[in-house]
């Protein structure tokens, strides 16, 4: 019997190590929340995906809209933007303004958690859908039309772009580098490859590489930045060099030497 129990124990241990990922348990599937009350988001590390030790910081958002996170009719409101897995805890709370959205259609809302990978990349998970009552705002006709694709309480599918091996950092999420920096979310952002200076100056007039952006002057204390890490795409340009073996020229011994000695006094 002992020969059987040992392998079973090992399998149990391995199963506990494999179980990872984030599963949002609250708000519950199909729940009806009251506008104005604090929303509580709870999760567990179960299922498949990166584990707690594979993640660093996280952000939690209340969302409303279809299951396509990139849909133009998706509404996103931050619950917290400064979570840290190292501090423990598997829940957060936040107040949601009653003007964020409407009461219909039902099950229009879901929660999104964006977690930063310890080696790079992000892990984004979504909750099941739920509803609100008492909202004073309303959804647009375009939003309601986009919601027609939602048939049940299942939220969007998880998206995992975390780096599994440090050697893969340069190859991680190539598509992420193509997204405009200001349009990215999460504690980890991706910057495009730095351009290589040309060997000759051919431009007659200087022009910016990217269009200008609006700037707002701060008139009060700003919040703590939510961006923790910026990964710049690896440079593919290579430069080779070699040592200059030519001996240095000797000091002058002509009239120039006399001129230089004048300054030694």
C-alpha positions in Angstrom: 0.0 0.0 0.0 2.9 2.3 0.8 4.2 2.1 -2.7 0.9 3.4 -4.0 0.4 6.2 -1.4 3.8 7.8 -2.1 3.1 8.5 -5.8 -0.4 9.7 -4.9 1.1 12.2 -2.4 3.6 13.3 -5.1 0.7 13.8 -7.6 -1.2 15.8 -5.0 1.8 18.1 -4.4 2.4 18.6 -8.1 -1.3 19.4 -8.6 -1.1 22.1 -6.0 1.9 23.6 -7.8 0.2 23.5 -11.2 -2.9 25.2 -9.9 -2.4 28.9 -10.5 -4.0 31.8 -12.3 -6.6 34.3 -11.0 -10.3 33.4 -10.7 -12.6 36.3 -9.7 -15.2 35.0 -7.3 -17.0 38.3 -6.4 -19.1 39.9 -7.7 -20.9 36.7 -8.3 -22.3 35.6 -11.7 -25.6 37.3 -12.3 -25.5 39.4 -9.1 -27.4 42.7 -8.9 -25.4 45.4 -7.1 -26.8 48.6 -5.7 -25.4 51.9 -7.2 -23.7 54.0 -4.6 -22.5 51.1 -2.4 -18.9 50.1 -2.3 -18.1 47.3 -4.7 -16.0 44.4 -3.4 -13.8 42.4 -5.7 -12.5 39.1 -4.5 -10.3 36.5 -6.3 -8.5 33.2 -5.7 -5.4 31.7 -7.2 -6.8 28.6 -8.9 -7.2 27.2 -12.4 -4.5 27.7 -14.9 -2.3 30.7 -15.6 0.5 32.6 -13.8 0.7 32.2 -10.0 1.0 34.8 -7.3 4.8 34.5 -7.3 4.9 35.1 -11.0 3.1 38.5 -10.7 4.0 41.8 -9.0 1.4 44.6 -9.2 -2.2 44.8 -10.3 -5.0 47.2 -11.3 -8.7 46.5 -11.0 -11.4 48.1 -13.1 -15.2 48.0 -13.4 -16.1 47.5 -17.0 -19.3 47.5 -19.0 -19.8 46.4 -22.5 -19.5 43.4 -24.9 -16.9 40.7 -24.4 -14.4 42.3 -26.8 -12.2 44.4 -24.4 -11.1 46.5 -27.3 -14.6 47.5 -28.4 -15.1 51.2 -28.7 -18.3 50.9 -26.7 -16.6 49.4 -23.6 -16.8 51.6 -20.5 -13.9 51.3 -17.9 -13.7 52.8 -14.4 -10.8 52.3 -12.0 -11.4 50.6 -8.7 -7.7 50.5 -7.8 -4.5 51.2 -9.8 -1.9 50.5 -7.1 -2.4 46.9 -6.0 0.7 44.8 -5.0 0.6 41.1 -4.6 3.6 41.2 -2.3 1.5 42.9 0.3 -0.9 40.0 0.4 -4.7 40.1 0.2 -7.1 38.8 -2.4 -9.7 41.5 -2.4 -10.2 45.2 -2.9 -13.1 47.6 -2.5 -13.9 50.9 -4.2 -16.7 53.4 -4.7 -18.3 53.7 -8.1 -20.1 56.9 -9.1 -23.8 56.3 -9.9 -23.3 58.2 -13.2 -20.9 55.6 -14.6 -23.6 53.7 -16.5 -27.2 52.6 -16.7 -29.3 49.9 -15.2 -30.1 48.2 -18.5 -29.4 46.0 -20.3 -28.9 43.4 -17.5 -25.5 41.8 -16.9 -23.8 44.6 -18.7 -21.0 44.9 -16.1 -17.9 42.8 -15.4 -14.6 43.3 -13.5 -11.1 43.3 -15.1 -7.8 42.7 -13.3 -4.6 43.5 -15.1 -1.6 42.0 -13.3 2.1 42.7 -14.2 4.4 39.7 -14.7 7.5 39.6 -12.6 9.6 39.0 -15.7 7.5 41.2 -18.0 4.2 41.1 -19.8 0.7 41.3 -18.3 -2.0 38.8 -17.2 -5.5 40.1 -17.7 -8.5 38.3 -16.3 -12.2 39.1 -16.2 -15.1 38.2 -13.9 -18.5 36.9 -14.9 -21.2 39.4 -15.7 -23.5 41.2 -13.2 -26.0 44.0 -13.1 -26.5 47.3 -11.3 -29.7 48.9 -10.0 -30.0 52.6 -9.0 -27.5 53.9 -11.6 -28.5 57.5 -12.6 -26.6 57.5 -15.9 -27.6 55.7 -19.1 -26.0 53.7 -21.9 -26.0 55.0 -25.4 -27.9 53.4 -28.3 -24.5 52.2 -29.7 -23.6 50.6 -26.4 -26.9 48.8 -26.3 -26.5 47.6 -29.8 -23.0 46.3 -29.1 -24.4 44.4 -26.1 -26.7 42.4 -28.3 -23.8 40.0 -28.9 -23.8 39.0 -25.2 -26.0 36.0 -24.7 -25.1 34.9 -21.1 -23.2 35.9 -17.9 -19.8 34.8 -19.2 -17.2 37.5 -19.2 -14.3 38.0 -21.7 -11.5 35.3 -21.9 -8.3 35.8 -20.0 -5.3 37.2 -21.9 -1.8 36.1 -20.8 1.3 37.8 -22.3 3.6 37.3 -19.3 7.2 36.2 -19.8 7.8 32.6 -18.8 11.6 32.7 -19.2 13.9 35.6 -18.9 15.5 34.6 -22.2 12.1 35.4 -23.9 12.0 39.0 -22.7 13.1 40.4 -26.1 10.5 38.3 -27.9 7.5 38.8 -25.5 4.3 40.4 -26.8 5.7 41.8 -30.0 2.2 43.2 -30.7 2.4 45.1 -27.4 5.2 47.3 -28.8 3.0 48.3 -31.7 0.3 49.8 -29.4 0.6 53.5 -28.8 2.2 54.0 -25.4 -0.6 56.3 -24.1 -3.2 53.7 -25.1 -1.6 50.9 -23.0 -2.9 49.9 -19.6 -1.3 48.1 -16.7 1.8 48.6 -14.5 4.1 47.4 -17.3 4.2 49.3 -20.6 6.0 48.7 -23.9 8.1 51.3 -25.7 9.1 50.9 -29.4 12.6 50.2 -30.6 14.9 53.2 -30.5 15.8 54.4 -34.0 19.4 54.1 -35.3 21.0 57.5 -36.2 21.7 57.7 -40.0 25.3 57.9 -41.3 24.5 61.1 -43.2 22.4 64.1 -42.5 20.0 64.4 -45.4 17.0 66.3 -43.9 16.8 70.0 -44.8 14.0 70.7 -42.2 13.4 69.0 -38.8 10.1 67.4 -38.2 8.8 65.3 -35.2 8.6 61.5 -35.5 5.2 61.5 -33.8 2.3 64.0 -33.6 2.2 66.4 -30.7 0.1 65.5 -27.6 -1.9 67.8 -25.3 -0.2 68.8 -22.0 -2.1 69.8 -18.8 -0.2 71.8 -16.2 -0.7 70.3 -12.8 -2.3 72.7 -10.3 -2.3 70.3 -7.4 -0.5 67.2 -6.1 -0.6 64.4 -8.7 -1.4 60.8 -7.8 1.3 58.1 -7.6 2.2 56.9 -11.1 0.5 53.7 -12.0 3.2 52.7 -14.5 5.9 50.6 -12.7 8.0 49.3 -15.5 8.7 50.2 -19.1 10.2 47.6 -21.4 11.9 49.0 -24.6 11.9 46.7 -27.6 15.4 45.2 -28.1 17.6 46.9 -30.7 18.4 44.7 -33.7 21.1 47.0 -35.1 24.6 45.7 -34.3 27.8 47.7 -34.2 31.3 46.2 -34.4 34.5 48.0 -33.3 38.2 47.3 -33.2 41.2 48.6 -31.3 43.3 51.3 -33.0 46.8 49.9 -33.1 48.5 53.0 -34.6 51.0 54.6 -32.2 50.3 58.1 -31.0 52.1 60.9 -32.7 55.2 62.3 -30.8 55.1 65.7 -29.2 56.1 68.5 -31.6 59.8 69.6 -31.6 59.6 72.6 -33.9 58.3 76.1 -33.3 55.0 74.7 -32.0 57.0 73.1 -29.1 58.3 76.5 -28.2 54.8 78.0 -28.4 53.4 75.3 -26.1 56.3 75.8 -23.6 55.2 79.4 -23.2 52.2 78.3 -21.3 54.1 76.1 -18.8 55.2 79.2 -16.8 
